[in-house]
């Protein structure tokens, strides 16, 4: 059977080989011309683009150079007008020319005659002295003109120059500067047609020409060996060019060429390609195809014999590869091999086994979910990158798996959330981390351990327990009336902060006592008295920042710590802002009644008055009572 298949295959290949070579020759001949035409169009487009871009660059450079010349002329005019002594000092005028980076400065009187300048040889030249000077004649009639001449050879030395002239602001004369346009000429040289053509990559023996449409002169060419200056002399059919792409077969230098040409404005772009290279390429291509088909026939015959003898082995190899893919997580099932019943049965048995393993993981996850414990498990194998994530993990970490993305992307999102949690440790001893999600604070217990090649993370939701604990701490440390720290909490904060001088920087403790509380209570009742205390507390706690700790020590007595200021003056400014609020605000319990919010304040500065916060509190308290006494004395008087 194999020999019969081989002979039949050989006959088919032979007939197909002859047909393909014949068709390929005609197809390749047509296709090569089309390809050469497309390449030529691309070349012509590149040339046009480069010419246009280079012209734009040159126009921009000319405009910038003209603007620069006028600015420097104005600058020279300003200096000459404000430093009149420079009009008689040629050395100072030359220094000015060097500073302004100009080559010449000429000073004209009202009649248009040069009476002074950096070049004495031009003295007494006028705007009537030649064609170049005539350009500026209109300035004598209109003193508002500012003129900049195009680049051209100057009359005296025949070197390229650009002159710009402006009237002095006092209208006592005209200032002219001259600059050698080195940069502009360099750009012009770099943007020449020969340079443009040299930038275009050229295939072997293919040449590109740019020819004048008017007389056929060769303006630029990639053919450096040809010294002819006219297209007609070397046989280029430039007269046949039109605005669309044209193809001509002609002889150039006695050899047949395929020529593509097209008009572009006042030029003709021509690209030549030797015909022998085209024919050689087609024959080589056809020869390679013949070799490829013969090789394909040989390989196919060998593979046919080999496949017949090794079908079972190939099937087993496929099952083996699928099992490895299942192990590393890139596949879920072994593909069914329908050609061989025995291998198909084996594949089914393996798939049943893998399903039972997955079912065990799922059952464990369901068991955890059905329990009252908010617990989730993440198990990752470093050996084969397989992983298992129980459903509870997503709930505990407040994550939503994204639809339409790979499982690996969801796993990366979970790992990112774990790393985020580790940056927000709450209780190191019990491995509790804070999680802020959906404007709610959650608490998560994370246990991490490894066995063999697996990394396991156990997540437990501890939100209820720690939320209750936070509530207890808050009720213990916060004053019920003003929501400021209690005396106990304030002292704990002081004990902690006064351990670090770098955190305190410039700091002060303020003692504040509400004035007139007894009077408010007697006249308006204790409920209004409580409101009076709350509003006084709000005066110095409203702007509470990370640099401020406020506490109610008891009754009508308050304490404030200001810390972390970079300078003593900033600290004193903050204290003064609190002092200014005394009697500046009012409580309005009912319509027509205003009760001023008054308090007495005393403060002690850290480092200046003391470094121990107990001493600072005592010092501030004493000063507060002195202040209170002063206010009472003032009220009596």
GUVOZA-274697 format. One line per 3 residues: their letters; for each residue x, y, z of C-alpha. Coordinates in Angstrom, 1 decimal, m for minus. Each point is the difference from the previous one (the first is absolute). Last residue first. Layout:
a	X,Y,Z; ...
This chain:
xxx	m10.9,98.2,86.7; m1.7,m3.2,1.1; 0.0,m1.4,m3.6
xxx	3.8,0.7,m0.3; 0.6,m1.8,3.2; m2.0,m3.0,m1.2
xxx	1.9,0.0,m3.3; 3.3,0.1,1.9; m1.0,m2.8,2.2
xxx	m0.9,m2.2,m3.0; 3.3,0.8,m1.5; 1.8,m1.0,3.2
xxx	m2.1,m3.1,0.1; 1.1,m0.9,m3.5; 3.6,0.7,0.8
xxx	m0.2,m2.4,2.9; m1.6,m2.7,m2.2; 2.6,0.5,m2.8
xxx	2.9,m0.5,2.6; m1.7,m3.1,1.5; m0.6,m1.5,m3.4
xxx	3.6,0.7,m1.1; 1.3,m1.6,3.1; m2.0,m3.1,m0.6
xxx	1.0,0.1,m3.7; 3.7,m0.2,0.9; 2.2,2.2,m2.3
xxx	m0.4,3.3,1.7; m0.7,3.7,m0.6; 2.1,0.4,m3.2
xxx	0.3,m3.6,m1.0; m3.8,m0.4,m0.4; m1.8,3.3,0.2
xxx	m2.5,0.6,2.9; m3.5,1.4,m0.5; m2.8,1.8,1.8
xxx	m3.5,0.6,m1.2; m3.1,1.6,1.5; m3.4,m0.6,m1.7
xxx	m2.9,2.0,m1.3; m2.8,m1.1,m2.4; m2.3,3.1,m0.1
xxx	m3.7,m0.8,0.8; m2.4,1.5,m2.6; m3.8,0.1,0.7
xxx	m2.4,1.5,m2.6; m1.3,m3.2,m1.4; 0.9,m2.9,2.3
xxx	3.2,m1.9,0.9; 2.3,2.3,m2.0; 3.6,m0.8,1.0
xxx	2.5,2.6,m0.9; 3.5,0.2,m1.5; 2.8,2.6,0.4
xxx	0.0,m0.2,3.8; 3.2,m2.0,m0.1; 0.6,m1.1,m3.6
xxx	3.2,2.2,m0.2; 1.7,m2.3,2.5; m0.4,m3.0,m2.3
xxx	1.6,1.9,m3.0; 2.7,1.2,2.4; 1.0,m3.6,0.8
xxx	0.3,m0.9,m3.7; 2.1,3.2,m0.6; 2.2,m1.0,3.0
xxx	0.7,m3.4,m1.6; 0.8,1.5,m3.4; 2.4,2.4,1.8
xxx	1.7,m2.8,1.9; 0.9,m1.8,m3.3; m0.6,m3.3,m1.8
xxx	m3.2,m0.8,2.0; m0.6,m3.6,1.0; m1.9,0.7,3.1
xxx	m3.1,1.8,1.5; m1.4,m1.7,3.1; m3.3,1.2,1.4
xxx	m1.5,m0.2,3.5; m3.5,0.8,1.2; m1.6,0.9,3.3
xxx	m3.7,0.8,0.4; m0.9,m3.2,1.9; 2.8,m2.5,m0.6
xxx	3.2,m0.5,m2.0; m1.7,0.5,m3.4; 2.5,m0.8,m2.6
xxx	1.4,1.3,m3.3; 3.0,m1.4,m2.0; 1.3,2.1,m2.9
xxx	2.7,m0.5,m2.7; m2.0,m2.8,m1.8; m2.7,2.7,m0.4
xxx	m2.8,1.3,2.1; m1.4,3.2,m1.6; m3.3,m0.3,1.8
xxx	1.7,m1.1,3.2; 0.9,3.5,1.3; m3.4,1.7,m0.4
xxx	m1.9,m3.3,0.2; 0.9,m0.3,3.7; m1.6,3.4,0.6
xxx	m3.2,m1.2,m1.8; m0.1,m3.2,2.0; 0.5,1.9,3.3
xxx	m2.9,2.4,m0.8; m2.3,m3.0,m1.0; 0.7,m1.5,3.4
xxx	m0.9,3.3,1.7; m3.2,0.1,m2.1; m1.0,m3.3,1.5
xxx	1.2,1.2,3.4; m2.6,2.9,0.1; m0.2,3.4,m1.5
xxx	0.8,2.6,2.7; 1.8,m2.1,2.6; 1.7,m2.4,m2.6
xxx	1.1,2.9,m2.2; 1.3,1.9,3.1; 1.9,m3.1,1.2
xxx	1.6,m0.5,m3.4; 1.2,3.6,m0.1; 3.5,m0.7,m1.3
xxx	0.9,m3.4,m1.5; 3.6,m1.0,1.0; 2.7,m0.8,m2.5
xxx	3.5,m1.5,0.7; 2.2,0.0,m3.0; 3.1,m2.3,m0.5
xxx	2.6,1.1,m2.5; 2.1,m1.6,m2.8; 2.8,0.7,m2.4
xxx	1.4,m3.3,m1.2; m2.3,m2.6,1.7; 0.7,m2.8,m2.4
xxx	3.8,0.4,0.0; m0.1,0.3,3.8; m1.5,m3.5,0.3
xxx	m1.0,m1.4,3.4; m2.2,3.0,0.7; m2.5,m1.3,m2.5
xxx	m0.8,m3.3,1.8; m0.3,1.3,3.6; m2.0,3.0,m1.3
xxx	m2.4,m2.3,m1.9; m0.5,m2.1,3.2; m0.6,3.3,2.0
xxx	m2.7,1.0,m2.5; m1.7,m3.4,0.1; m0.2,0.3,3.9
xxx	m1.2,3.6,0.0; m2.7,m0.8,m2.6; 0.5,0.7,m3.7
xxx	m2.6,2.3,m1.7; m3.4,m1.2,m0.9; m1.4,3.2,1.7
xxx	m2.7,m1.6,2.3; 0.9,m3.7,0.2; 3.7,0.6,0.4
xxx	1.9,m2.5,m2.1; 2.6,m2.5,1.2; m2.3,m2.6,1.6
xxx	m2.8,0.2,m2.5; 2.5,m0.2,m2.8; 1.8,m3.0,1.6
xxx	m3.3,m1.8,0.4; m1.0,0.7,m3.6; 3.4,m1.2,m1.3
xxx	m0.5,m3.3,1.9; m3.4,m0.4,m1.4; 1.3,0.6,m3.5
xxx	2.8,m2.5,0.8; m2.2,m2.9,0.8; m2.6,0.6,m2.8
xxx	2.7,0.6,m2.6; 2.1,m3.1,0.7; m0.6,m1.7,m3.5
xxx	2.4,m2.9,m0.2; 2.5,m0.5,m2.9; 2.3,m3.0,m0.2
xxx	2.9,0.3,m2.5; 1.8,m3.1,m1.3; 3.2,m0.1,m2.0
xxx	0.8,m3.4,m1.5; 3.3,m1.7,m1.0; 0.3,m2.2,3.1
xxx	m2.1,1.8,2.6; m0.1,3.8,0.5; m1.8,2.3,2.4
xxx	m2.0,3.2,0.1; m2.7,0.9,2.6; m2.0,3.1,m0.8
xxx	m2.6,1.5,2.4; m2.1,2.7,m1.8; m1.6,3.1,1.5
xxx	m2.4,2.1,m2.0; m0.4,3.8,m0.2; m2.9,1.2,m2.1
xxx	0.0,2.7,m2.8; m0.5,m2.7,m2.6; 3.3,m1.6,1.0
xxx	2.6,0.8,2.7; 1.7,m3.2,1.1; 2.0,0.0,3.3
xxx	2.2,m2.9,0.8; 0.1,m2.4,3.0; 3.0,m2.3,0.4
xxx	m0.7,m0.6,3.7; 3.3,1.4,1.3; 0.2,2.6,m2.8
xxx	m3.4,1.5,0.7; m0.9,2.7,m2.6; 2.3,m0.5,m3.0
xxx	m0.9,2.1,m3.0; 2.8,m0.7,m2.5; m0.7,m3.7,0.2
xxx	m3.6,0.7,m1.1; 1.3,1.5,m3.3; 2.1,m3.1,m0.6
xxx	m3.0,m2.2,0.5; m2.1,2.2,m2.4; 2.7,m0.4,m2.6
xxx	0.0,m3.8,0.4; m3.8,0.0,m0.6; 0.3,2.1,m3.2
xxx	2.8,m2.3,m1.2; m2.4,m3.0,0.6; m2.7,1.8,m2.0
xxx	2.5,0.5,m2.9; 1.0,m3.7,0.2; m3.6,m1.0,m0.3
xxx	0.0,1.7,m3.4; m2.4,2.9,m0.6; m3.5,0.0,m1.3
xxx	m1.7,0.6,3.3; 1.9,1.7,2.8; 0.0,m1.5,3.4
xxx	m1.4,2.4,2.6; 2.2,0.6,3.0; m1.0,0.9,3.6
xxx	2.9,m1.9,1.5; m2.3,m2.2,2.1; m2.5,m0.5,m2.8
xxx	2.7,m1.0,m2.6; 1.6,m2.4,2.5; m3.3,m1.6,0.8
xxx	m0.2,m1.6,m3.4; 3.1,m2.1,0.6; 3.0,0.6,m2.1
xxx	2.1,m2.9,m1.4; 3.3,0.3,m1.9; 2.2,m1.6,m2.6
xxx	3.3,1.7,m0.8; 1.8,m3.4,m0.6; 2.6,m0.2,2.7
xxx	m0.9,3.2,1.8; m3.4,m1.4,0.9; m2.5,2.6,1.4
xxx	m2.7,m0.7,2.6; m2.3,2.9,1.0; m2.5,m0.8,2.7
xxx	m3.0,1.9,1.4; m1.6,0.3,3.4; m3.2,1.7,1.3
xxx	m0.8,m2.7,2.5; m3.7,m0.7,0.3; 0.4,m3.2,m2.1
xxx	m1.7,m0.5,m3.4; 2.8,1.9,m1.8; 2.7,m2.1,1.6
xxx	m1.8,m3.2,m1.1; m0.6,1.4,m3.5; 3.8,0.7,m0.4
xxx	0.8,m3.5,1.2; m2.4,m1.5,m2.4; 1.4,2.1,m2.9
xxx	3.6,m1.3,0.8; m1.2,m3.6,0.1; m2.0,0.6,m3.3
xxx	3.2,1.1,m1.7; 1.6,m3.3,0.8; m3.1,m1.9,m1.1
xxx	0.0,1.9,m3.3; 3.7,m0.9,m0.6; m0.8,m3.7,0.5
xxx	m3.0,0.1,m2.4; 2.2,1.8,m2.6; 2.7,m2.7,0.3
xxx	m2.7,m2.8,m0.5; m1.3,1.8,m3.2; 3.5,0.3,m1.4
xxx	0.6,m3.7,0.5; m3.3,m0.9,m1.8; 1.0,2.2,m3.0
xxx	3.4,m1.7,0.0; m1.7,m3.4,m0.3; m2.5,1.2,m2.6
xxx	2.8,1.3,m2.4; m1.0,2.7,m2.5; m2.2,1.9,2.5
xxx	2.9,1.3,2.1; m1.8,2.0,2.7; 2.0,3.0,1.3
xxx	1.1,m0.2,3.6; m1.7,2.5,2.2; 0.5,3.3,1.9
xxx	3.0,1.5,m1.8; 2.6,2.7,0.7; 0.2,m0.9,3.7
xxx	3.5,m1.4,0.2; m1.3,m3.5,0.8; m2.7,0.2,m2.6
xxx	2.6,0.9,m2.6; 2.1,m3.0,1.1; m3.0,m2.2,m0.4
xxx	m0.7,1.4,m3.5; 3.6,m0.7,m1.0; m0.3,m3.7,1.1
xxx	m3.3,m0.4,m1.8; 1.5,1.4,m3.2; 3.0,m2.3,0.4
xxx	m2.4,m2.9,0.3; m1.7,1.0,m3.2; 3.3,0.3,m1.8
xxx	1.0,m3.4,1.2; m3.3,m1.5,m1.3; 0.4,1.6,m3.4
xxx	3.6,m1.1,m0.5; 0.0,m2.3,m3.0; m2.5,1.9,m2.1
xxx	1.4,3.4,0.9; 3.6,m1.1,m1.0; m1.1,m1.3,m3.4
xxx	m2.0,3.2,m0.7; 2.8,2.2,1.5; 2.6,m1.5,m2.4
xxx	m2.3,0.5,m3.0; m0.8,3.6,1.1; 3.7,0.8,0.5
xxx	0.9,m1.2,m3.5; m3.0,1.8,m1.7; 0.7,3.2,2.0
xxx	3.7,m0.1,m1.1; m1.2,m0.3,m3.6; m2.4,2.9,0.5
xxx	2.6,2.1,1.6; 2.6,m0.7,m2.8; m2.6,1.0,m2.6
xxx	m0.9,3.2,1.9; 3.7,0.8,0.3; 0.5,m0.3,m3.7
xxx	m3.1,2.3,m0.6; 1.5,2.6,2.3; 3.4,m0.2,m1.7
xxx	m1.6,0.4,m3.4; m2.0,3.0,1.1; 3.0,1.6,1.7
xxx	2.1,m0.5,m3.1; m2.7,1.6,m2.2; m0.1,3.1,2.3
xxx	3.7,0.3,0.3; 0.3,m0.2,m3.8; m2.5,2.9,m0.3
xxx	2.4,2.4,1.7; m2.1,2.5,2.2; m0.2,3.7,m0.7
xxx	m1.8,2.7,2.1; m0.9,3.4,m1.4; m1.5,3.0,1.8
xxx	m0.8,2.9,m2.3; 0.1,3.6,1.3; m1.9,3.2,m0.3
xxx	m3.0,m1.2,2.1; 0.4,m3.8,0.4; m0.1,m1.9,m3.2
xxx	0.3,m3.8,0.0; 2.4,m2.6,m1.3; 0.6,m3.8,0.3
xxx	2.6,m1.6,m2.2; 0.5,m3.8,m0.6; 3.5,m0.3,m1.5
xxx	1.6,m1.6,m3.0; 3.7,0.4,m0.2; 1.9,2.1,m2.7
xxx	0.8,2.8,2.5; m3.7,0.4,0.7; m2.4,m2.0,m2.2
xxx	m3.7,0.4,0.3; m3.1,m1.5,1.7; m2.3,2.7,1.1
xxx	m2.4,0.2,3.1; m2.0,3.2,0.7; m1.3,1.2,3.4
xxx	m2.5,2.9,m0.3; 0.9,3.7,m0.4; 1.6,m0.8,m3.3
xxx	3.5,m1.1,m1.1; 0.7,m0.9,m3.6; 2.5,2.9,m0.4
xxx	2.3,m1.5,2.6; 0.8,m3.1,m2.1; 3.5,m0.5,1.5
xxx	2.4,m0.9,m2.7; 3.3,1.1,1.5; 0.4,3.2,m2.0
xxx	m3.8,0.7,0.2; 0.2,0.3,3.8; 2.5,2.9,m0.1
xxx	3.0,0.5,2.3; 2.0,m3.0,m0.9; 2.6,m1.0,2.6
xxx	m1.3,m3.5,0.7; 1.9,m1.8,2.8; m1.9,1.7,2.8
xxx	m3.4,m1.5,m1.0; m2.2,1.0,2.9; m1.0,3.1,m1.9
xxx	m0.7,3.7,0.3; m0.9,2.9,m2.3; 0.4,m1.9,m3.3
xxx	m0.8,2.6,m2.7; m3.0,m1.0,m2.1; m0.8,3.5,m1.2
xxx	m3.2,1.2,1.6; m1.0,m3.1,2.1; 3.3,0.1,1.8
xxx	1.1,m3.5,0.9; 0.1,m1.8,3.4; 1.6,m3.5,m0.5
xxx	m0.2,m3.2,2.0; 2.1,m3.1,m0.8; m0.6,m3.7,0.5
xxx	3.3,m2.0,m0.3; m0.5,m1.4,3.6; m2.9,1.6,1.7
xxx	0.1,3.6,1.1; m0.6,1.6,3.4; m1.0,3.6,m0.3
xxx	2.2,2.3,2.1; 2.4,0.6,m2.9; m2.9,1.3,m2.0
xxx	m0.6,2.7,2.5; 3.7,1.0,0.2; 0.1,0.2,m3.8
xxx	m3.2,2.1,0.0; 1.5,2.6,2.4; m1.4,0.1,3.6
xxx	3.4,m0.3,1.7; 1.3,3.0,m2.1; m3.1,2.1,0.9
xxx	0.3,m1.0,3.6; 3.7,1.0,0.0; m0.9,3.3,m1.8
xxx	m2.6,0.8,2.7; 2.5,m0.8,2.8; 2.7,2.1,m1.5
xxx	m2.2,3.0,m0.8; 2.8,2.7,0.4; m1.8,2.8,1.9
xxx	m0.2,3.7,m0.8; m1.5,2.6,2.4; m1.5,3.4,m1.0
xxx	m1.0,2.8,2.4; m1.9,3.0,m1.4; 0.1,3.6,1.2
xxx	m1.2,2.6,2.4; m3.5,m1.4,0.2; 0.2,m0.1,3.9
xxx	m1.1,m3.7,m0.2; 2.8,m0.7,m2.4; m1.3,m1.2,m3.4
xxx	0.6,m3.6,m0.9; 2.2,m1.8,m2.5; 0.7,m3.7,m0.8
xxx	2.8,m1.3,m2.3; 0.6,m3.6,m1.1; 3.4,m0.9,m1.3
xxx	1.5,m2.3,m2.6; 3.5,1.2,m1.1; 0.6,2.2,m3.0
xxx	2.4,2.2,1.9; m1.3,3.5,m0.8; m3.5,m0.6,m1.4
xxx	m1.2,m2.5,2.5; m0.9,m3.4,m1.3; m3.7,m0.9,0.7
xxx	m2.2,m1.1,2.9; m3.3,1.8,m0.1; m0.2,3.5,1.5
xxx	m1.7,0.7,3.3; m1.9,3.3,0.4; m1.6,1.8,2.9
xxx	m2.2,2.9,m1.1; m1.6,2.5,2.3; 2.3,2.8,m1.2
xxx	m1.6,0.0,m3.5; 1.7,2.1,m2.7; 3.6,m0.8,0.8
xxx	m1.0,m3.6,0.7; m1.1,m0.5,m3.6; 3.7,0.2,m1.1
xxx	0.9,m3.3,1.8; 0.2,m2.1,m3.2; 2.1,2.6,m1.7
xxx	3.0,m1.2,2.1; 0.1,m3.3,m1.9; m0.6,1.6,m3.4
xxx	2.9,2.4,0.3; 1.0,3.0,2.2; m3.3,2.0,0.1
xxx	m0.7,m1.2,3.6; 3.2,1.7,0.8; 3.7,m0.9,0.4
xxx	1.8,2.8,1.9; 1.9,m2.5,2.2; 0.1,m3.6,m1.4
xxx	3.8,m0.4,0.3; m0.3,1.1,3.7; m1.6,m3.4,0.9
xxx	m1.3,m0.1,3.5; m2.2,3.1,m0.6; m0.3,3.7,m0.4
xxx	m1.4,2.7,m2.4; m1.7,m2.4,m2.4; m2.3,2.2,m2.2
xxx	m3.8,m0.4,m0.1; m0.8,3.7,0.2; m1.2,m0.2,3.6
xxx	3.4,m1.4,1.1; 0.9,m3.7,m0.4; 2.0,m2.1,2.6
xxx	1.4,m3.3,m1.2; 0.6,m3.2,2.1; 1.7,m3.0,m1.7
xxx	0.7,m3.6,0.9; m2.7,m0.6,2.6; 0.3,m2.1,3.1
xxx	m1.8,2.5,2.2; 2.9,0.0,2.5; 2.5,0.1,m2.9
xxx	m1.7,2.9,m1.7; m0.2,1.8,3.3; 3.8,m0.5,0.4
xxx	0.4,1.4,m3.5; m2.0,3.1,1.0; 2.2,0.4,3.1
xxx	3.1,m0.2,m2.2; m1.5,2.5,m2.5; m0.5,2.6,2.6
xxx	m1.8,3.1,m1.4; m3.6,m1.3,0.0; 0.7,m2.0,3.2
xxx	m0.1,3.2,2.0; m3.7,0.2,m0.7; m0.8,m2.8,2.5
xxx	m3.8,0.0,0.1; m0.5,0.4,m3.8; 2.9,m2.2,m1.0
xxx	m1.2,m2.8,2.4; m3.6,0.2,m1.2; 0.9,0.0,m3.6
xxx	2.3,m3.0,0.5; m2.8,m1.9,1.6; m2.4,1.0,m2.8
xxx	2.5,m1.3,m2.6; 0.5,m3.2,2.1; m3.8,m0.5,m0.1
xxx	m0.2,0.7,m3.7; 2.8,m2.5,m0.8; m1.6,m2.7,2.2
xxx	m3.3,0.5,m1.7; 1.8,m0.4,m3.4; 1.8,m3.1,1.2
xxx	m3.2,m1.6,1.3; m1.7,0.7,m3.3; 2.9,m1.5,m2.0
xxx	0.2,m3.0,2.4; m3.8,m0.6,m0.4; 0.3,0.3,m3.8
xxx	2.9,m2.5,0.0; m1.9,m2.4,2.2; m3.1,0.3,m2.2
xxx	2.2,m0.6,m3.1; 1.6,m3.0,1.8; m3.5,m1.4,0.8
xxx	m1.2,0.5,m3.6; 3.2,m1.5,m1.6; m0.1,m2.9,2.5
xxx	m3.7,m0.7,m0.7; 0.5,0.1,m3.7; 3.0,m2.3,0.2
xxx	m1.9,m2.4,2.3; m3.0,0.0,m2.4; 2.3,m0.7,m3.0
xxx	1.5,m2.9,1.9; m3.4,m1.4,1.1; m1.3,0.3,m3.6
xxx	3.2,m1.8,m1.2; m0.7,m2.8,2.5; m3.6,m0.3,m1.2
xxx	1.2,m0.1,m3.6; 2.6,m2.6,0.8; m2.7,m2.1,1.7
xxx	m2.3,0.3,m3.0; 2.8,m1.0,m2.3; 0.9,m2.9,2.2
xxx	m3.6,m1.2,0.2; m0.4,m0.2,m3.8; 3.2,m2.0,m0.4
xxx	m0.7,m2.0,3.2; m3.4,m1.1,m1.3; 1.3,m0.9,m3.4
xxx	2.8,m2.1,1.4; m2.1,m1.4,2.8; m2.6,m1.3,m2.4
xxx	2.7,m2.0,m1.9; 1.7,m1.2,3.2; m3.3,m1.0,1.6
xxx	m1.2,m2.0,m3.0; 3.3,m1.9,m0.3; 0.1,m0.8,3.7
xxx	m3.7,m1.0,0.2; 0.5,m2.6,m2.7; 3.1,m1.3,1.9
xxx	m1.6,0.1,3.4; m3.1,m1.9,m1.1; 2.1,m2.7,m1.5
xxx	2.2,m0.3,3.1; m3.1,m0.2,2.3; m1.3,m2.9,m2.0
xxx	3.3,m1.8,0.2; 0.2,0.6,3.8; m3.5,m1.1,0.7
xxx	0.6,m3.2,m1.9; 3.2,m0.6,1.9; m1.8,0.6,3.4
x	m2.8,m2.4,m0.9
